[in-house]
């Protein structure tokens, strides 16, 4: 306690005081006294309601558990189940038809459709890469991934493989033909690209065997720039820009008849800079690192120097791209993704600030106040002055309304206009999914997106129905109709309340960052479903996923879907329990090993190294993007099978010990890695992973955060 500094009755860690007063406040109109007294007011006004809402979660879960004890699975009497949910306040009355009233949104949110990245803001290099992923090389994305076959003569090899490069160029020409067709002929046969004058305007033309031709839609040509040696031609389709780089002196351009050396594709329109599931921030030191990077992104000063190829490299935010339009006037294209910030949910508390009674305050309150304070220094992000906060893990409309009340309090604290802070609603808890229209209504003046987070959503599905019966295997759950119902309801309810052309309807993550061919084959389903955006795991994936938004006009897809019937709650609550006769003991133990390996692989990096999100090899050595949401699924699945006797505590322990050795082997090349096998009694990471399974059924809403935070704090404190 002696180390804390008192501020307006609060006890604040000195690291946080220094950051707020010496870094975040300077240059704003906010005084230190104003900020701390305002934060104290937020704690006073909102902490009791926060505790009340968490108690409601617990009360409802207990009542659902009791219902299943008495009645069995939902499928035994679905009507009785729904009536019960209304009785306990889980289901609320749906509001009358309405239209969202949010205003002041940037075009990346309201009127342009494209990929969205999620990145741990704690890692400056990753945060900068994601912010700069507004533009990506299509040639690099195709050449460097399995989007182009790696078999036979197309294998990448050590140097440039001419056959592979030719396949890339051919694939890019196919894209140009589909999205920017010529009046006649194919881009594959073009011998030259030119900008010519036609009166007061410039026109795009291409040299073909049949002569000089224009674009089929000449309006797709919007600008030009570069130099005599390296020209840049700017095209636009479905609101997205593609830049043709003409450089005959480059290795690729030299082999191309028209000197086309690359296509730069407008890719990640938006990026969520994450303070939540993908970071491991457990104390004031960690939180200051998170906030400092967010501030640097807002004021444009963030940079990171690192070694690449044995040479130091400094990364910073990209500048805007400068061109001339067809009339010769300046054309400026934004150089960076529009940045959103994800705060933590309502559950967690933080010892970085203690209330007057000496209790940790709600971490979400601190996030709301400080991330908005940092956003006051925005010089490079929003063109409207909006602050975009993604709010996760809210259970139902009352919790959404509560978040909006907090944001209103922060606006008063910082002297912002009402509704400056916009809210992105993560539709990732079942009570929110079941009451989505009411949840949106609670935020109708500031909502800027709804997003299906199917990973957390699956974890909550398992936890909510923990006592209904044994859960299906993870891979089998993905095929259940309740997930399709959940995804459809999100889009259709969003359209019904006026999201089209106003706000984002988002879809979840592609979790296999190395499988780009599979992503290209399947992820077109997201824009085709009417989603403005969908999550991808890397800048390269964003460039490839951007192709889908050229293939599909999302606003046309939304028009097609607008009057479709919304799936009912019966479908949403339809996940069956496992027919245990379909699995022999060997299959049960294989699935247990699969879950144990996933938990261990993620947790050991989280606890020992503070890595909140990473590519973790699964039991088959396939790299999967793992964060707390995926860990929640695996831990709840094991907890469920343990609860229903499919596995014993002894079998869980045996599986974890066996899989610890596997994970150790998968991490053998990491010099910072601390083996778990043989250290089961002393490895804090191993114990935390095991506890997630053994104690998963009693964790609040099945969340992993409390156990992970406690373990990481122990490691940071020296064990």
N, C-alpha and C positions, 0 to 999 in steps of 0.2 A: 504494500500500500504506500510505503514511503516514496517509492519511485514515481508515483503518479503526480501529475500537476492538476490542481483544482481549477476548473473553469466553469463558472456559473453553477456551482453545486455538483458538477460532474467531475469524476476523477479520470484524467486522460493520460494515456501513455505519452511520454515525452517525444517519442519518434513521430507520433501522429500530430502532436501540437506543432512541432517544427515544420512538418510538411504543410499543414493547413495554413499556418501563419507566415511562413517564409517562402512557400512555393505556390500554393493554390490561390491564396487571397490577393497577393500583389497584382496590380493591374485591373482588379475588379472594383466595383463600388461598394463591396461588402467589407465591413470592419471585423476584426477578430472578435470583439465583444459581441457584435451583432450575430456572428456565426455561432459562437458557443452558447449564448443565451437562447438562440433559436433552436439549436440542437437539444438543449436542456428542455425546451418547451415541447419539442417533438416527443422526447422520452416521457415526459410527464403526461402528455395528452394521449399518446397512442400505445404505450406499453401495456396498460391494463386491458385494452381491447385486443391487443395481440395475444395476450395470455388467454383471454376468453375464447378467441377463435381456435386456438390450439386445443383448449379443453373440449370444445365442441367436436373437433376431429376425433378425439379420444372417446368421447361419449358415443358418438355415432358408430365408431368401429366396434365398440363393445356391444352395442345393440345389434349390429349386423352379425357379429360372431354368435350371439345368443340365438338369433333367428335361425342361422344355419344349424346350430346344435339341435334345435327343435324341429326343423323342417327339411333339412338336407339341402341339396343343391338347388340353385335357382330353377333349373329345368323341371323340378318336381312340381312346382306351382308358380309359374311366372306371374300370373295376375296377382296372386297373394303377395308375392315379393314386391311388386311395384306399389301396391297399396300400402305395404309396410314402410317402404322408403318414403312415401309421402307423409305418413303418420309421424315419422321420426324427424322430418325436416330435411332429409337427404335430397328429395325432389321438391322443388318449389314451383309455384304457379308460373306458367310461361307468360311473358308480357305480351300485350297487344302488338300488332305489327308496327314497326318503326324503322327509321333510317338513321344511320350513324351521322353525327354532326361534327366530326373532327375536321378542322381546317388547318391551313398553314403547313401542309406536308410537302416534302420535296418530291420531285417527279420520279425519283428512284423508288419511292413508296407508292405513289398514286397512279402513275401513268406509264411506267416502263416495266417490263417483266424480264427477269433474268435470275441467274444463280445468286445464292447467299452463302457466305462463309461464316463459320463460327471458330473463334481462335482464342486461346488463353492470353488475355492481355498482360499477364504476368511475364510472358516471354517476349521481350522487345523485338527480337528478330522475327519471330512468327507474326507478331502483331503488325509489324511494318510490312512484311510480305503479303499479309492478307489485305491490309489497307491499300497496297499497291496493285492488288490483283484485279483492279478495274479493267486492266488490259493484259492480254496474254498472247504469246506466239502460238498460233495454231500449228505451225510446222514443228515446233519443239514439243508440243503436247502430243502430237501424233507420233513423231519419231521416238520419243522417250518412253512411251507406254505401250501396252499391248493392244491399243486401239488399232494399230497396224500389226498384223501377224508377225511373230518373232521366229517363225519356222523357216527352215531351209535357207535360201539365198536372202531372205528378209531379216535374218538374225542381226542384231545391232552391231556386234563386234567392238573392237577397241577404237578404231578410227571411223570416219564417215563411210558408211556403206552406201555406195551409189544406187544399188538396187532398192534399198530401203528408202533412200531419199526420193527416188523416182516414184515409189508407191505413195509417199506422203504428198508429193506434188499432185499426183493424180487424184488422190482423195480430196485435196483442197479444191481442185478444179471441179469435182463433182459438187462440192458444197457451193461454190460460186454459181454453177449452172442452176442449182436448185433455188438459191436465194436471190441471186442477182443475174438472171438470165440475159444473154445478149439478144438483140433483135433477131439475129440468126447465127447459127453456129455454136460452138462450144468454147469455153475458156481454155480447155485443154489444147486447143489449136491456135490460140492467139499468139501472134508474133510481135506484138507491141501494144502498149497501153499509152494513151495520150490524153491531154487536156487541151482542147482547142477553143478558140474564141468564136462565139456566135452572137454578133451584136454586142450587147452589154453583158452577156453571160458567158460562162465557161461550160463546155460540154465534154462529157466522158466518151471516148471512142476507143475501139479496139481494132487492130489490124488482123484480118483473117484472110484465108485463101480466096474467099469470095469478095474481098475488098474491105473497106473500113465500115464498121457497124457501131451503132450506139447500143446502150442498154435497152432492153425491152421496155422498161419503165425508166425513162431518163431522169425522173425526179429522185431516183435512188442515189444519184451522185450529188453529194452535198458540199464537198470541199476538197482542197488540195494544199500541199505544202512540201516541206523538205528542201532539198537543194538540187542543183543540176545533176550532181552525181548520184544522189539518193532521193528519188521522188516519193511522195506519199499521196495516195488518192483515197479519199474518204467516201465510203458508201454507207447507206442506212437502210435497214429492213426491220420491220416490226419494232421500230424505235431503237434498235441496237445498231451500233456502228461497227464497220469492219474496214480496216485500213490496208490497202495494198502497198507493199513496200517494193519499189522498183530500184534495184541496185545490181546492175550487170557485173560489177566487180566482186561481189560476194561469192563464196563457194557455191551456193545454191543458185543465186541469180545468174552466174556465169553459165550454168547448164540449161537455163530456161530461155526459150526463144524470145520471150518478152522481158527477160531480166527480172522476173518476179521472184524476189528472194524470200518473202514471207507474207503471211496474212496476220495482222494484229487484230484480235477479236475482242470486242467489249465483253467482259466476262462477269466478274463479281460486282454487281451493281451495289450490293450492300454487304456489310460485314458486321457481325455481332462480336464486339470485343467483350470477352466473357470474364466476369468476376465470380462465376459460380461453378458449374459442373466440371469444367475443364481445367480449373486451377486448384492448387492446394495452398490455401491462404488461411492460416490458423491463428495468427497473432498480429500484433501491430506492425512488426517488421514486414511480414508478408503483405499485409493490407496496404501499407505505404508503397511497397513496390508495385502493387496493382494500380493504385491511384496515380502514382507518379507517371507510369506509362500512359494511362488514359489522359492525363493532363498534357503530356507531350504530343499525343495524337491530336488533341484539340487545338493547341496553340502552334502546332507544326514543327516543334523543336525536337521531337523524339528521334534519336539516332542510335545505331548499334554497330560497333566495330568487331569483326570476327575474322578468323582465318578461313580462307577457302582456296584450295589448291596451293597451300603453303604461302599465300600472300594475304596481307591484311586487306579487308574490304569493309567499307563503311556504308551502311544502309540508312536511308532517310526517306521521308515521304516524297513521292513523285510530284513534280509540278504538273500543272494543267498542260494539255496538248494544244499548241497554237497552229491554226490553219487560216486559210482564206475561204470564204464561201463562194458560191457560183457567181456572185456579183462582185467578187473581189474584196468584200468586206471581211473584217476579222471574224473568225469562227473559233471559239474556245470550247474544247471538250474537257470535261473534268478528268483530272489525272488519277483520282482515287475513288475507292468505294465510299459510299455514304456509310458512316460509322454509327452503329447502335451500341448501347452498353447493356449487358445483362447483369442486373443486381441479383443478390441471393434472395431466397424465398423468406417466408414469414417464420420458419422454424428456428433458425440458428441464432445464437447469441454470440457476442464477442467481448473478450476481456480487454480489448484495446480501449474501451470506455466503460466505466462503472457508473451506475446511477447513484444518487445521494445515499442510498442504503447500502452501497457497496456491491450491488449485483451487476453482472454483465448486461449490457443493453442489447436490444435487438439488432443483429447485424444488418438486417434489411433497412432499418432506420438510418444507420450510419452510411450504408451504401447510397441510399436515396439522396441524403444531404451532400455527401462529398463528391459523388460522381456528377451531380448537378452543379455543384460549386466549380468543379473543374471545367465543365462545359460552358461556363460563363466566359472562358478564355478562347472559345471557338473562333478561329480565324480561317479555317480551311475546310470545314465540314458542311454544315447545313446552310443552304442559301436562304432559308426562311427564318432562321433563329430557333428552330425546333430542337428539343432535346429528346432523343429516342431511348426509352428505357424498356428493355424486355424484362418482364416479371414472370419468373417460373413458379411452378409447384403451388399454385393457388387452388384451393378446394372450394369450388362453388362461387356463386355471385356475391355473397357477403364478403368473401376474402378479396375479390376483385374490387368491390366498392371500397374496402379498407385501403387497398393499395392506392386507389385514386385519391382518397382523403389524405393519405401521407404525402402524395405528390403535391396536392393543393397546399398543404402545410409547408412543404419545402419551397414552393413558389413564393409564399408570403415571406418566409425567412430570407430569401435571396432577392426579393424585390422584383420578381418576374411576373409577367402578365399571366392571368389565369389560363390554364390549358397549354402553357408553353411546353410542359413535360408531357410527352405522349407515352402511351402504354402499349406494349406488345403483350398480348395474352397468350402464354403457352398453354395450349389445350392438352395437358399431359397428365391430368388426374381425373379419375372417373367421375367424380362429383361435378367437375367443371364440364366434362363432355356431356353428361346427362342434362345439364342446365345451361348449355352454351348460349342460347338466345338471351336468357336472363343475365348471364355473365357479361355478354357484350353490351346489353342495355345499361348495366351498371357503369360501364366505361364509355358510353356512346359519344361523349364530348372530347375524348382524348385517345381513343383506341386507334392504333395505326397498323396492327396486324393481329391475326390469329394464326397459330402454327400448331400442326399436329406433331407432338413429340412422342412417337409411338414407342420409343424405348422406355422412358419413364412411365408412359401410359400402361405398358404391359406389366411393369413392376407393380404399379398400383392395382391393376386388375387382379394380380395374384394375391397381393396383401389384403385387399378389401374382401376377397372371397376365400381367405385362408382356410376357413373351417368348412367350406362347401364340399370339399373333397380333394383328392390328389390332382394336381395340375398336369396338363399335357407337357410333353417335352418341348423345349424352347423352339425347335424348328417347326414343330407341329402347330404351335400357337400362332405362328405367322400366317398360317393358311386358314384360320378360323374366320367365320363371317362377321364376328363382332368387330374385328379390325377394319374390314371394308366398310361396315356401317359407320364406325367412328370416323374414318377418313371422308366418307361421303357426307356425313352430317356436317362436318366442319366446313366443307366447301359450300354446301347448299344453304346452310344457315347464314354463312357469311354473305353469300349472294343475295339472300332474301332481305338482309338488313342494309344492303346498299354498299357493299365493299367494292364492287367493280368500278374501276376508274377513280377510286378514292383511297383505298387501303390495301394492304397485302393479305392474301391468303397463302399461307406457307405450308410446305411439306418437309418431312424429316430427312435425316442424314443417310447418305450412301456410306456404309460402314467399311467397305473393302477398298482402301485407297490404291491398291495395286491392280485391281480388276477393272480397268477402264473400258475394255471391250464390252464387258457385261453391263457396266453402267450405261454406255451408249445404247445398248440394246434394250434396256428396261426403263431408264429414268425419264424417257419421253412421256411416260404415263402421268407424271406429275403435272406438267403444263397442260396435257390433254384432259386431265381431270378438272381443269379450271384454276389451278394454283398459279399465282403470280410469281412465286419463287419457291426454291427448294434448296435444302442444305447439301453441300458437298464438302469433302474432307481436305481439299488442297487447292491452291491456285490453279494447278494444272487441271484438276477435275472441273474447276469452274469454267475454264476455257472450253473444255469438251462438252460440258453440260449446256453451255451457251448455245451450242448448235441446235439443241432441242427447241429453243425459243425462236429460232429462225424457221424450223420445220413447222411449228405450231403457233398460230395466232391465239394467244391466251384469251383475249377479250372475245374472240369468236367462240372459243370453247366455253367461256362463261355464259354467253348468250344461249348456246345450245343447252346448257345445264340449268339455266335459271328457273325454269318451271318444272323441273323434275321433282318427284315426290321425295320428301326427306324420310329416310329410314326411321322406323319407330324405335322406342326404347326397348321393345322386346328383342330386337336384333342386337342392340347395343349391349344388353345384359345376357347374351346367349352363349358365352363360352362354356362348353361342357366340361365335366370332370373327366379324368382319365379312366378308361376302362382298363383296369390293371391286368386283366387277362390277356391283353394284347402285348404285354411285355414280359419276357422271362427275366430271371434274376440277372443274367449276364447283361441284358440290355439296360436294366435299371442301373447297374454299376457303371456301365459305359457312360451313361448320361450324367451320373454323379461325378465321374472323373472329368468329363467335359466342363461341367460347371465349376468344379473345384479348381481346375487349371486356369479358367478364365478369371476367377476371383483372385487367385494367387498372383497371376501374371500382372494384373492391374494394381493390386494393393501393395505389392512389394515395392514398386516404383513410387507409388503415392506416399507411403509411410516413410520409407528410407531416404528417398531423394526429393520428395516434394513435387513429383511430376503428376499433374492432374489429368492429363490426357495424352495418350500416346498410341502408337501402333503396336499392339501386343499380339505375338503369335498365339494362335489357338492350339488346340490339342493336335491338329493336323498340320501345324506350322504355317497356317494361312494368317497373314497379318490383318488384324481387325482394329479399327479405331475404337478404343475403349475409354469411357469416362464413367462418372458415378452412376449414370442411367443404366448402362449395360451391366455394371456391377450389381445394381439393384435387382435386375431381372434374375441374374444367376444366384444371388444370395437368397432371394425370396423363393426361387424354385427349389433349392435345397431345403430351406426351412419348411416349405410345404410338404415335401416328401417325407421329411423327418417327422413332421406333425402327424402325418397319416400312416406312418409305419412302413412305408415302402423301403426306407433305409433306417438303420439304427445310428445312434450317436457314435458307436464304435466304428461302423462302416464309414461314416463321414470323416472321422479322424484318420482312419487308414487311407482313405482316398486322398485327403489333403497331404498326408505325409508322402505318399507315392508321387503325387503331382508336384510337390515342392521340389523334388529332385529333377523332374522334367523342366520346370520353370528355371531352376538353377542352370541347367544345361543350355536353355534357350538364351540365357543372359550371360553366358560364359565370356563373351567378348567385351563386356562392360567393366572397365576397371573400378568403377564406383560401386558395383553390385556386391551385396553381402548375402552369401548363400543362406538358405533357410534349412535345407536338409542337414540333419545332425545338430541343428541348433534350435529345435522346436521349443525348448524351455526358455531360451533367451532372445529369440527373434521376435521383436515387437510386431514387425510386419506380419509374420506368420500367425501370431496369436490373433491379430486384428482380423485377418482373412478368415480364420477358423471361427471367430466369434460372430462374424457377419452371417455365417451359416447356422451355427448353433443357437444364436440369439436373434436371428432374423425375424421370427414371428412376433417378437415383442418390441421391435424397433418402431419408433413413431412413423406410421404410414409406410413402413418398410424402408425408410431412408438409410443410406449408408453413412451420412455425414457425421452423426454423433460419435460413432465408433472410430471412424477414420481420423477425425480431428483430435480425439483424445490420444490416439496412438502416435500421430505425428507430433503432437505437443511433447509427448514423452521422449521421442527420438531427439527432438530439438533441445530438450532439457538435459540430454545426456543419458537417457534411459532410466 
